[in-house]
């Protein structure tokens, strides 16, 4: 009987440590906003794998990465339907959207005339920033992410995010719901950046194509193709 009580004690103690390892979302968001964050994260997982099982979130994410490392930064967002994402926005409370995002004026300077449009950006909310910085206390990449968000006021491009998750998976607790929420927000943000203004993306792609053509014409012929 004594051994049973000892096992029970350590089991409760272990569970308490496990709970403390997750941030208390109520310190950063209202109950309504937390419900929205969970809805967003479930949507993100559903788009990747057709299911919303939190236990399988990590496995779902990992199988979404392509084998080509050069495509890591583009792979996940491209699997999310922006049409569905816009419908998701309509289900969110206004306070939830504003706590994370804003719409900022942007200008493409590489075209004539210059093209002005609106793109999604960080809202500057201090509570959301505090949430990211708190996550960074347990993860170096998230620490860097929070620092950039604070200093520059913009979301990180995520160029090395996917590579970090794959190459340093032991440093990522993908079972942690707070980490899942962060990843959903990051990839939904970049999916929005890629799709909100179609003309802006067409202009950028056209400019990139023209630049590649110019480079090919002016590059010396050394027996290899660019």
Secondary structure as GFF3:
##gff-version 3
##sequence-region A 1 226
A	DSSP	alpha_helix	2	20	.	.	.	ID=ss1
A	DSSP	three_ten_helix	25	27	.	.	.	ID=ss2
A	DSSP	alpha_helix	31	49	.	.	.	ID=ss3
A	DSSP	three_ten_helix	54	56	.	.	.	ID=ss4
A	DSSP	alpha_helix	57	62	.	.	.	ID=ss5
A	DSSP	three_ten_helix	69	71	.	.	.	ID=ss6
A	DSSP	alpha_helix	72	75	.	.	.	ID=ss7
A	DSSP	three_ten_helix	77	79	.	.	.	ID=ss8
A	DSSP	alpha_helix	82	91	.	.	.	ID=ss9
A	DSSP	alpha_helix	94	100	.	.	.	ID=ss10
A	DSSP	beta_strand	101	108	.	.	.	ID=ss11
A	DSSP	beta_strand	115	122	.	.	.	ID=ss12
A	DSSP	alpha_helix	126	135	.	.	.	ID=ss13
A	DSSP	alpha_helix	140	152	.	.	.	ID=ss14
A	DSSP	alpha_helix	161	167	.	.	.	ID=ss15
A	DSSP	three_ten_helix	169	171	.	.	.	ID=ss16
A	DSSP	alpha_helix	177	195	.	.	.	ID=ss17
A	DSSP	alpha_helix	198	218	.	.	.	ID=ss18
###
